[in-house]
Every structure is written in C-alpha cells, then in structure tokens.
C-alpha cells in the first residue's frame, strides 16, 4: 500500500516505564477515510498509544507518522493535521461556546470568515448554545464543545479518547452523526471506547489491544475470524475470546446464517 494513502503509520512503537512496557512493538497502519475503533481492557495501552500519537508522550522506541509526518521530527505539521479530544475534557469555563471556538480557530490561524462560518456550522451540527458559558455545561455538552474545537480546522485525522463514555443517548447520537459526516467527506477517525456496541456499529475497522500488544486488526469479519468465531458473533464476545476472558466454547460463535 502506498504510504500516501495512510492516515496513521506506526512501526515498532514501544513505551516503557522503568522496566515495564505499557506498549511493546506495536505496528499499525490505518488508511485515510477509515472509521477506526481501538479497544482493549483497562491498562491495555490504548491511552498510551493515543498520547504518543498526538505528541504528549515520547516513545521509548519505534516511529509514529501522522498524515505522512513523523510526530517526533515534524510535530507541528503532524499536529496541524490532527484534531484531538482527550478523555478528560477541560474547557475555559468563563468563555461562551462561540468565544471558545473563535479562540481555537485563531490558534490554528484560520481566517476570520472561516472561523465564523465553521463555528456556526459546528454549533448547529452538535446542538450547542453559542452564547452559553461553558462552566454551566453538563458532561455531554462539554464533550460536544471539545469535539467542535477538535473539528474547527477540518483536520484530515480526528483522534478521540473515550468520546462516548458517560453521555446520554441523544449526545452520543449527535457525536456519531458528526463523525460519520467527517468520514463521508474523506476524513479519518481514530477513537477508543469501552462501549463495544457503538464500536461495532460505527467502525469500518477495529483494533484490539491487550497487555500492550495488538491482538487483531481489520474489519469486524476479520477480528471475528481471528477469534475463531463466525460472522454473527457480537464484538463483545469476540473481544472476550481474544483477551482470554472466555473460551470460544463459552460464547455463541455461530454464523448468522446458521
């Protein structure tokens, strides 16, 4: 595959703390236009991988390229091509939604007209109140505001750490719709989630990590096959088999056709 078609290209990524590896020798290539769900148990290495991808952690080994730019050697271009929403959302509570998006737009050096138009588009898309102070927001509203900030510059790659956790169904639906629209326009979404039903529903490709090592990556059908399960097996059961929490005999691994 031509590297120009890659949104993410990770080779031999490792992160070690003292003598313990959080992630070891991770290889992962994700094509542009992919809706990629990255799942694993707590402590599996998901957030470590994401933090290295956005330049918050220095790898102990290996390389990470974002849209063709090495995050270590060409970090400004890599970050300019990325929109990031962390798991713990922190906002400027004394700013309104529009003031915040205006501020973020200027950080990306966008023209005034583009900031105004894009902010209005995102506020409508995510059902936000433009004039409300963010200190009054619920968790769901904060997540939508953080997502709007991540999307303000229309980045080719959107990286989200647990965007669907602790939010109601309406907020989750809004976020999914916004991300589906971005993917339809050719952008790439990389997200982590413990909500496996959502991962199964929205992802075009899935990666499963456990104890710092990638166990399976590909389409749902591919990871089902890696687990020894049929096409009708829910992702939750596939996940439990791959991480060793259950055996194939303990889950319903039938094909949907049988």
FIKOL-626810 format. One record per residue (C-alpha): z, x, y; residue number from 1. Coordinates in nm, 3 decimals. Each point is the difference from the previous one (the first is absolute). Layout:
<nodes>
NODE       zz       xx       yy  num
NODE        Z        X        Y  NUM
...
</nodes>
This chain:
<nodes>
NODE       zz       xx       yy  num
NODE    0.000    0.000    0.000    1
NODE   -0.092    0.131    0.346    2
NODE    0.318    0.091    0.193    3
NODE   -0.137   -0.176    0.309    4
NODE    0.060   -0.329   -0.185    5
NODE    0.372    0.080   -0.038    6
NODE    0.264   -0.149    0.224    7
NODE    0.274    0.195   -0.179    8
NODE   -0.039    0.316   -0.206    9
NODE    0.323    0.144   -0.144   10
NODE   -0.010    0.306   -0.225   11
NODE    0.302    0.151   -0.173   12
NODE    0.250   -0.150    0.246   13
NODE    0.359    0.094   -0.077   14
NODE    0.322   -0.045    0.193   15
NODE    0.312    0.181   -0.117   16
NODE    0.356   -0.030    0.125   17
NODE    0.196    0.304   -0.119   18
NODE   -0.086    0.011   -0.373   19
NODE   -0.096   -0.366   -0.036   20
NODE   -0.353   -0.136    0.045   21
NODE   -0.034   -0.338    0.170   22
NODE   -0.376    0.017   -0.070   23
NODE   -0.178    0.258   -0.214   24
NODE   -0.370    0.087   -0.027   25
NODE   -0.129   -0.333    0.129   26
NODE   -0.379   -0.044    0.007   27
NODE   -0.132   -0.316    0.164   28
NODE   -0.337   -0.089    0.152   29
NODE   -0.056   -0.332    0.175   30
NODE   -0.341   -0.118    0.117   31
NODE   -0.056   -0.147    0.343   32
NODE    0.022   -0.379    0.008   33
NODE    0.263   -0.017   -0.276   34
NODE    0.306   -0.225    0.008   35
NODE    0.237    0.232   -0.190   36
NODE    0.340   -0.106   -0.132   37
NODE    0.240    0.287   -0.082   38
NODE    0.291   -0.108   -0.218   39
NODE    0.291    0.155   -0.184   40
NODE    0.375   -0.036   -0.059   41
NODE    0.248    0.101    0.268   42
NODE   -0.001    0.378    0.036   43
NODE   -0.340    0.035   -0.168   44
NODE   -0.155    0.195    0.289   45
NODE   -0.182   -0.274    0.193   46
NODE    0.159    0.056    0.341   47
NODE   -0.007    0.376   -0.047   48
NODE   -0.376   -0.018   -0.054   49
NODE   -0.053   -0.229    0.300   50
NODE    0.215    0.215    0.229   51
NODE   -0.203    0.306   -0.097   52
NODE   -0.326   -0.192    0.058   53
NODE    0.098   -0.082    0.359   54
NODE    0.138    0.347    0.076   55
NODE    0.372   -0.080   -0.005   56
NODE    0.065    0.226   -0.301   57
NODE   -0.139    0.345   -0.069   58
NODE   -0.130    0.034   -0.358   59
NODE    0.150    0.264   -0.226   60
NODE   -0.346    0.040   -0.150   61
NODE   -0.349   -0.149   -0.005   62
NODE   -0.223   -0.152    0.267   63
NODE   -0.034   -0.343    0.159   64
NODE   -0.319   -0.096    0.185   65
NODE   -0.023   -0.318    0.207   66
NODE   -0.354   -0.115    0.085   67
NODE   -0.116    0.357   -0.066   68
NODE    0.271    0.165    0.213   69
NODE    0.275    0.215   -0.152   70
NODE    0.335   -0.143    0.112   71
NODE    0.143    0.353    0.014   72
NODE   -0.284    0.180    0.177   73
NODE   -0.157   -0.281    0.204   74
NODE    0.289   -0.239    0.048   75
NODE   -0.105   -0.152    0.334   76
NODE   -0.335   -0.118   -0.133   77
NODE    0.159   -0.121   -0.324   78
NODE    0.262   -0.200    0.193   79
NODE   -0.258   -0.136    0.247   80
NODE   -0.181   -0.152   -0.300   81
NODE    0.317   -0.161   -0.137   82
NODE    0.209   -0.305    0.083   83
NODE    0.350    0.021   -0.148   84
NODE    0.277   -0.256   -0.046   85
NODE    0.323    0.145   -0.148   86
NODE    0.238   -0.198   -0.218   87
NODE    0.273    0.008    0.267   88
NODE   -0.159   -0.151    0.311   89
NODE    0.138    0.125    0.333   90
NODE   -0.133   -0.157    0.321   91
NODE    0.072    0.026    0.372   92
NODE    0.222   -0.306    0.024   93
NODE   -0.023   -0.034    0.380   94
NODE   -0.379   -0.020   -0.011   95
NODE   -0.202   -0.315   -0.052   96
NODE   -0.265   -0.004   -0.271   97
NODE   -0.282    0.050    0.249   98
NODE    0.185    0.281    0.182   99
NODE    0.055    0.175   -0.332  100
NODE   -0.362   -0.028   -0.110  101
NODE   -0.111    0.117    0.345  102
NODE    0.227    0.305   -0.037  103
NODE   -0.131    0.081   -0.350  104
NODE   -0.360   -0.045    0.116  105
NODE    0.055    0.254    0.277  106
NODE    0.154    0.240   -0.254  107
NODE   -0.334   -0.013   -0.182  108
NODE   -0.182    0.045    0.336  109
NODE   -0.189   -0.326   -0.033  110
NODE   -0.177   -0.142    0.308  111
NODE    0.188   -0.276    0.184  112
NODE   -0.254   -0.269   -0.088  113
NODE    0.016    0.087   -0.371  114
NODE    0.380   -0.005    0.005  115
NODE    0.007   -0.343    0.163  116
NODE   -0.263   -0.150   -0.229  117
NODE    0.136    0.152   -0.319  118
NODE    0.358   -0.098    0.085  119
NODE   -0.105   -0.360    0.056  120
NODE   -0.192    0.000   -0.328  121
NODE    0.297    0.136   -0.197  122
NODE    0.253   -0.228    0.167  123
NODE   -0.210   -0.301   -0.100  124
NODE   -0.078    0.134   -0.348  125
NODE    0.367    0.062   -0.083  126
NODE    0.140   -0.301    0.189  127
NODE    0.216    0.208    0.237  128
NODE    0.147   -0.103    0.335  129
NODE   -0.150    0.230    0.265  130
NODE    0.283   -0.048    0.251  131
NODE    0.300    0.003   -0.236  132
NODE    0.235    0.300    0.006  133
NODE   -0.003    0.175   -0.336  134
NODE    0.379    0.031   -0.007  135
NODE    0.009   -0.372   -0.081  136
NODE   -0.242    0.028   -0.293  137
NODE    0.080   -0.087   -0.359  138
NODE   -0.081    0.262   -0.266  139
NODE   -0.329   -0.175   -0.075  140
NODE   -0.098    0.000    0.367  141
NODE    0.093    0.368    0.029  142
NODE   -0.223    0.082   -0.297  143
NODE   -0.290   -0.189    0.153  144
NODE    0.047    0.181    0.333  145
NODE    0.013    0.337   -0.179  146
NODE   -0.316   -0.089   -0.192  147
NODE   -0.173   -0.094    0.326  148
NODE    0.093    0.341    0.140  149
NODE   -0.138    0.169   -0.312  150
NODE   -0.329   -0.189    0.038  151
NODE   -0.044    0.026    0.378  152
NODE   -0.252    0.287   -0.020  153
NODE   -0.189   -0.144   -0.300  154
NODE    0.081    0.299   -0.223  155
NODE   -0.222    0.067   -0.304  156
NODE    0.318    0.041   -0.211  157
NODE    0.309   -0.224    0.012  158
NODE    0.314    0.125   -0.180  159
NODE    0.286   -0.246   -0.050  160
NODE    0.337    0.060   -0.167  161
NODE    0.139   -0.326   -0.144  162
NODE   -0.172   -0.239    0.245  163
NODE    0.085   -0.308   -0.211  164
NODE    0.372    0.059   -0.058  165
NODE    0.262   -0.242    0.141  166
NODE   -0.250   -0.229    0.175  167
NODE   -0.078   -0.368   -0.041  168
NODE   -0.314   -0.142   -0.158  169
NODE   -0.163   -0.088    0.333  170
NODE    0.043    0.353    0.138  171
NODE   -0.125    0.150   -0.325  172
NODE   -0.308   -0.220    0.014  173
NODE   -0.075    0.109    0.358  174
NODE    0.036    0.367   -0.090  175
NODE   -0.221   -0.036   -0.309  176
NODE   -0.269   -0.180    0.200  177
NODE   -0.001    0.273    0.267  178
NODE   -0.027    0.275   -0.261  179
NODE   -0.270   -0.182   -0.197  180
NODE   -0.201   -0.030    0.319  181
NODE    0.032    0.374    0.065  182
NODE   -0.115    0.083   -0.354  183
NODE   -0.293   -0.241    0.035  184
NODE   -0.102    0.196    0.309  185
NODE   -0.001    0.327   -0.199  186
NODE    0.350    0.130    0.071  187
NODE    0.229    0.137   -0.273  188
NODE    0.351   -0.132   -0.067  189
NODE    0.261    0.202   -0.192  190
NODE    0.330   -0.181   -0.051  191
NODE    0.314    0.011   -0.211  192
NODE    0.181   -0.310   -0.121  193
NODE    0.255   -0.119   -0.253  194
NODE   -0.161   -0.346    0.013  195
NODE   -0.230    0.051   -0.298  196
NODE   -0.155   -0.347    0.020  197
NODE   -0.127    0.085    0.348  198
NODE   -0.124    0.341   -0.113  199
NODE   -0.191   -0.164   -0.285  200
NODE   -0.146   -0.266    0.230  201
NODE   -0.127    0.217    0.286  202
NODE   -0.070    0.346   -0.142  203
NODE   -0.344    0.117   -0.104  204
NODE    0.163    0.310   -0.151  205
NODE    0.356    0.074   -0.112  206
NODE    0.196    0.320   -0.053  207
NODE    0.322    0.011   -0.203  208
NODE    0.239    0.292    0.055  209
NODE    0.320    0.081   -0.191  210
NODE    0.232    0.300    0.026  211
NODE   -0.239    0.164    0.246  212
NODE   -0.305   -0.019   -0.225  213
NODE   -0.300   -0.232    0.016  214
NODE   -0.017   -0.198   -0.326  215
NODE   -0.314   -0.205    0.062  216
NODE   -0.246   -0.069    0.280  217
NODE   -0.299   -0.231    0.023  218
NODE   -0.087   -0.368   -0.014  219
NODE    0.246   -0.249   -0.149  220
NODE   -0.210   -0.003   -0.317  221
NODE    0.021    0.380   -0.015  222
NODE    0.381    0.016    0.028  223
NODE    0.030   -0.285   -0.251  224
NODE   -0.206    0.208   -0.242  225
NODE    0.214    0.311    0.066  226
NODE    0.307   -0.204   -0.095  227
NODE   -0.166   -0.126   -0.319  228
NODE   -0.008   -0.354    0.138  229
NODE   -0.276   -0.259    0.021  230
NODE   -0.170   -0.139    0.310  231
NODE    0.234   -0.299    0.024  232
NODE    0.318    0.209    0.028  233
NODE    0.181   -0.036    0.335  234
NODE    0.046    0.321    0.201  235
NODE    0.378   -0.033   -0.032  236
NODE   -0.020    0.032   -0.379  237
NODE   -0.255    0.281    0.025  238
NODE    0.232    0.181    0.240  239
NODE    0.302   -0.039   -0.230  240
NODE   -0.194    0.140   -0.295  241
NODE   -0.134    0.300    0.193  242
NODE    0.338    0.103    0.142  243
NODE    0.163   -0.039   -0.341  244
NODE    0.224   -0.296    0.084  245
NODE   -0.160   -0.208   -0.277  246
NODE   -0.219    0.062   -0.300  247
NODE   -0.340   -0.161   -0.048  248
NODE    0.159   -0.213   -0.273  249
NODE    0.255   -0.142    0.246  250
NODE   -0.257   -0.138    0.247  251
NODE   -0.284   -0.246   -0.036  252
NODE   -0.301    0.233   -0.005  253
NODE   -0.258   -0.255   -0.108  254
NODE   -0.344   -0.025    0.148  255
NODE   -0.041   -0.307    0.223  256
NODE   -0.287   -0.109   -0.225  257
NODE    0.219   -0.023   -0.311  258
</nodes>
